[in-house]
Every structure is written in C-alpha cells, then in structure tokens.
Amino acid sequence: MNQTMFEHVGKNLAAAQKIKRPSMSYLKDAFRRIKKNKPAMISFFILIFMITMSLIGPIISKALYGHTYRNQDLNVQNQTMILSNKRSVMLTSNTAFTYKKYTHDLRKTKIAFKNIKINSSGVLAIKIGNKAEEAQQGDQKEYKIEIKTQSGDTLETLAEKINVEAEKQLQNDPDFRGITAKASGNNLNIESKGESHFNTKYWLGTDMFGRDLFTRLWEGGRVSFLIAFVSVFITTVIGILYGGISGYIGGKVDNFMMRFIEVIMVVPDMLYIILLLQVMRPGLQPIIIVLAATGWMGIARVVRGEVMRLKHSEYVLAAETLGASTKRVILKHLIPNTMGPIIVQMTMMIPAMIFTEAFLSFIGLGIPVPFASWGSLINEGAQVFVLYPNSLLVPAVALSLTMLGFNILGDGLRDALDPKLRK
C-alpha cells in the first residue's frame, strides 16, 4: 500500500452547507407528528363532528320540522328511530281458555299466552289497533275480532278461527293489515302485521314528553361544550397567573401559595361543587363559576413547575439584565414557553368538565328543566331505559365519544408537544 492508491478529494463546501431537510419550527414539527398519530386524528375529526352538529343540529331540525328543545307533543311520545305501523293487540274479553302466563312486546303488537287450557265453550274478543297510537300505526282505526269456541276445539283450531276472521276483516278493509295466530304446544302467539320504516320526522326518536331527541341531543351538546370550554378557559387563566407568580417569585411566597393549594385540595372537588350549588341558583352561569372555582389548582401546579424549570434559562436572565419587569418576564418569556403542557392539560380538563356537568345534571343539580344537557338527557333516559332504551343510549353514546375523543387527542398532543420525542 502506497500513496498512489489514494486520491485527494478535498473539501466539498457546497455539500457541507447543503440543508438535508428543510428547517422546521417547534409548532410545525408538533403538527407533523400529531398528523402521524392516527387515533389522535380520528378523535380530532370525531370532536369536530360533535361540535359542528351541536352548533347546526338544532338549526337543521327547526328549519325542516319546526322542532325546538322544549316543544312537547304527547301524541308522539317515546318514539324510536325505526317505526312500525303494526297495530297493538289486546284481549277485551275471554271465556274461551285459561292461561298461566301472559307476555307481550313493547307496543303489544305481539302477545303470547303460556300453558293454555281450552274451556268447553266460550267467547274470545280481540281488539286490534288503538286511536291513541296514531303516530305509530298511521291512523286512528280500531278493529275487533270475536270468535266462539265449542266442545272439542283445540288450540290449533282456535288459532285457525282467529286467522280466518282476520282474513275476512282484511278483505273488508285493507288498512287492517292483518294478524297471525299460531299455536305451539300449549302456547298461543298472536302478532299483528305491518311494515317498519325510518322515522323521517324524529330522526332519533322522542322522549317521554314527545320532544325531539335529535334536537335535544345537540342542544345538550351546546350546553355541555359551552360549560366545558368557558370553565376551562377561566380555570386556565387563573391557574397560569397563580402558578406563574408562585414559580417565578419563589421563596416564602411560593411556599405559602402552594400550601394554600394543598389545603384546598384536601377536600374533594365534588364536595365543594355540591355545597356551592346548594347556595346558588341552578343554571348555566352558576355551574361555570363552580367548575372554574374548583378546577384551577391542578393547572396552577403544572405552570409553577414549568416556570421554576425555565426561570434560570439564559433568555430569562438576559431579559432581567436588560431591566424587564417581573410582569413582562412572566407574561412574555415564561408563559409562552410553557404552552405545551398547558395545552395538554386543557385538553384533559375539557372531558373532566363535561363529565362533571353531566353528573351534576344526572343528580338534579345541573341545568334546570326544560333546558337540555347530556347529563339531564341521560337522567331522563335512565328512568325509561327498560321500555325505551334509545332515550338513554343516544346521549350516553354522544357523551362517551366526546370524552374518549378528548382523552385520546390529549395523549396525542402530549406526545407531539414533547421536544424530547422529536426525530
């Protein structure tokens, strides 16, 4: 090996000064990273949908059908998203048989008799339809079928007689739509016929007072989001100022201010909230005030920790050397550099505020009737859940999606705003 085997390349200044990738600011890099977080982005779009529908949902239903969150119509109470024009079936008199158990579905369009014993003779009268159910069956018509039993009749012949009479009634009036009787062992099932269709006027159904659930759901979203956003904003402002002053001044002032927070946090927040609402009139403003008054301590501790970490940085010392006041150092130099943790904390506080408001409304300390919030809708739906599950499931799903979305988005923001994770 000798020198002739090597070639002198020299310095390539152009390549050395060439930027391999474009320069990127802190916020641009955070935005790039959160876009790669698919769960966070899915949650973000879900939240955008929920907030947008809360704004325009009541407007749409009012423009199309005139619905508002307080309009009542007892003729259409407890409707579901899918309607059936089947007529209800009810015995008006029965001496034809005895039975041990009677069951029916929600609207009594299907009834069943268990362990039947046929009498030697008797009369069976059945009423099909109900004027009060015009919204479901499509008209106010009622029909009656009456059959007589004789000695030697069985459950099968009884069912056949009902079907024959039903067919005669259907030929006389096609609006009857018919019923079907079927014998199975010692049991008799009677079911009316009809078609199912989407509820074109009340898209999510109605509640126990006939109020449109679609309108009340998004009106409740307005209230829940408004309470959460306003209370979190007030909480953040108080927490930033309190934590910034405590962390920057330090010493005895910091010690006193932190001990004050610890004394307040000994008592659970919910106890403060309930006690304050007992002396305040229920409503939107009292709930916002109460939530803001009890939620600022956590963000104050976060800001205080960040300020104590940053206050000995070179740019802070330079500002102090140039004669910047304490107010300017805190507001212009320290607080802007703590916005990452603050934004994450705010994102995590919003679902907590929404849940707290929902819980207060659920126990009767939240928004008064007839105003709607997700908590009050869940409370009303829980009372009729067994019979009308959609009244509870609709607001519960909306609340769950919102809370889950904010929590996943908060986790994504925490990862995206962490400079240590930058690649």
Secondary structure in CASP SS format (residue, H / E / C, confidence):
PFRMAT SS
TARGET T0000
AUTHOR 0000-0000-0000
METHOD secondary structure of the structure
MODEL  1
M C 1.00
N C 1.00
Q H 1.00
T H 1.00
M H 1.00
F C 1.00
E C 1.00
H C 1.00
V C 1.00
G C 1.00
K C 1.00
N C 1.00
L H 1.00
A H 1.00
A H 1.00
A H 1.00
Q H 1.00
K C 1.00
I C 1.00
K C 1.00
R C 1.00
P C 1.00
S C 1.00
M C 1.00
S C 1.00
Y H 1.00
L H 1.00
K H 1.00
D H 1.00
A H 1.00
F H 1.00
R H 1.00
R H 1.00
I H 1.00
K H 1.00
K C 1.00
N C 1.00
K H 1.00
P H 1.00
A H 1.00
M H 1.00
I H 1.00
S H 1.00
F H 1.00
F H 1.00
I H 1.00
L H 1.00
I H 1.00
F H 1.00
M H 1.00
I H 1.00
T H 1.00
M H 1.00
S H 1.00
L H 1.00
I H 1.00
G H 1.00
P H 1.00
I H 1.00
I H 1.00
S H 1.00
K H 1.00
A H 1.00
L H 1.00
Y H 1.00
G C 1.00
H C 1.00
T C 1.00
Y C 1.00
R C 1.00
N C 1.00
Q C 1.00
D C 1.00
L H 1.00
N H 1.00
V H 1.00
Q C 1.00
N C 1.00
Q C 1.00
T C 1.00
M C 1.00
I E 1.00
L E 1.00
S E 1.00
N C 1.00
K C 1.00
R C 1.00
S C 1.00
V E 1.00
M E 1.00
L E 1.00
T E 1.00
S E 1.00
N E 1.00
T C 1.00
A C 1.00
F E 1.00
T E 1.00
Y C 1.00
K C 1.00
K E 1.00
Y E 1.00
T E 1.00
H E 1.00
D C 1.00
L C 1.00
R C 1.00
K C 1.00
T C 1.00
K E 1.00
I E 1.00
A E 1.00
F E 1.00
K E 1.00
N C 1.00
I C 1.00
K E 1.00
I E 1.00
N C 1.00
S C 1.00
S C 1.00
G E 1.00
V E 1.00
L E 1.00
A E 1.00
I E 1.00
K E 1.00
I E 1.00
G C 1.00
N C 1.00
K H 1.00
A H 1.00
E H 1.00
E H 1.00
A H 1.00
Q H 1.00
Q H 1.00
G C 1.00
D C 1.00
Q C 1.00
K C 1.00
E C 1.00
Y E 1.00
K E 1.00
I E 1.00
E E 1.00
I E 1.00
K E 1.00
T E 1.00
Q C 1.00
S C 1.00
G C 1.00
D C 1.00
T C 1.00
L H 1.00
E H 1.00
T H 1.00
L H 1.00
A H 1.00
E H 1.00
K H 1.00
I H 1.00
N H 1.00
V H 1.00
E H 1.00
A H 1.00
E H 1.00
K H 1.00
Q H 1.00
L H 1.00
Q H 1.00
N H 1.00
D C 1.00
P H 1.00
D H 1.00
F H 1.00
R C 1.00
G C 1.00
I E 1.00
T E 1.00
A E 1.00
K E 1.00
A E 1.00
S E 1.00
G C 1.00
N C 1.00
N E 1.00
L E 1.00
N E 1.00
I E 1.00
E E 1.00
S E 1.00
K C 1.00
G C 1.00
E C 1.00
S E 1.00
H E 1.00
F E 1.00
N C 1.00
T C 1.00
K C 1.00
Y C 1.00
W C 1.00
L C 1.00
G C 1.00
T E 1.00
D C 1.00
M C 1.00
F C 1.00
G C 1.00
R C 1.00
D E 1.00
L H 1.00
F H 1.00
T H 1.00
R H 1.00
L H 1.00
W H 1.00
E H 1.00
G H 1.00
G H 1.00
R H 1.00
V H 1.00
S H 1.00
F H 1.00
L H 1.00
I H 1.00
A H 1.00
F H 1.00
V H 1.00
S H 1.00
V H 1.00
F H 1.00
I H 1.00
T H 1.00
T H 1.00
V H 1.00
I H 1.00
G H 1.00
I H 1.00
L H 1.00
Y H 1.00
G H 1.00
G H 1.00
I H 1.00
S H 1.00
G H 1.00
Y H 1.00
I H 1.00
G C 1.00
G H 1.00
K H 1.00
V H 1.00
D H 1.00
N H 1.00
F H 1.00
M H 1.00
M H 1.00
R H 1.00
F H 1.00
I H 1.00
E H 1.00
V H 1.00
I H 1.00
M H 1.00
V H 1.00
V C 1.00
P C 1.00
D H 1.00
M H 1.00
L H 1.00
Y H 1.00
I H 1.00
I H 1.00
L H 1.00
L H 1.00
L H 1.00
Q H 1.00
V H 1.00
M C 1.00
R C 1.00
P C 1.00
G C 1.00
L H 1.00
Q H 1.00
P H 1.00
I H 1.00
I H 1.00
I H 1.00
V H 1.00
L H 1.00
A H 1.00
A H 1.00
T H 1.00
G H 1.00
W H 1.00
M H 1.00
G H 1.00
I H 1.00
A H 1.00
R H 1.00
V H 1.00
V H 1.00
R H 1.00
G H 1.00
E H 1.00
V H 1.00
M H 1.00
R H 1.00
L H 1.00
K C 1.00
H C 1.00
S C 1.00
E H 1.00
Y H 1.00
V H 1.00
L H 1.00
A H 1.00
A H 1.00
E H 1.00
T H 1.00
L C 1.00
G C 1.00
A C 1.00
S C 1.00
T H 1.00
K H 1.00
R H 1.00
V H 1.00
I H 1.00
L H 1.00
K H 1.00
H H 1.00
L H 1.00
I H 1.00
P H 1.00
N H 1.00
T H 1.00
M H 1.00
G H 1.00
P H 1.00
I H 1.00
I H 1.00
V H 1.00
Q H 1.00
M H 1.00
T H 1.00
M H 1.00
M H 1.00
I H 1.00
P H 1.00
A H 1.00
M H 1.00
I H 1.00
F H 1.00
T H 1.00
E H 1.00
A H 1.00
F H 1.00
L H 1.00
S H 1.00
F H 1.00
I C 1.00
G C 1.00
L C 1.00
G C 1.00
I C 1.00
P C 1.00
V C 1.00
P C 1.00
F C 1.00
A C 1.00
S C 1.00
W H 1.00
G H 1.00
S H 1.00
L H 1.00
I H 1.00
N H 1.00
E H 1.00
G H 1.00
A H 1.00
Q H 1.00
V C 1.00
F C 1.00
V C 1.00
L C 1.00
Y C 1.00
P C 1.00
N H 1.00
S H 1.00
L H 1.00
L H 1.00
V H 1.00
P H 1.00
A H 1.00
V H 1.00
A H 1.00
L H 1.00
S H 1.00
L H 1.00
T H 1.00
M H 1.00
L H 1.00
G H 1.00
F H 1.00
N H 1.00
I H 1.00
L H 1.00
G H 1.00
D H 1.00
G H 1.00
L H 1.00
R H 1.00
D H 1.00
A H 1.00
L C 1.00
D C 1.00
P H 1.00
K H 1.00
L H 1.00
R C 1.00
K C 1.00
END
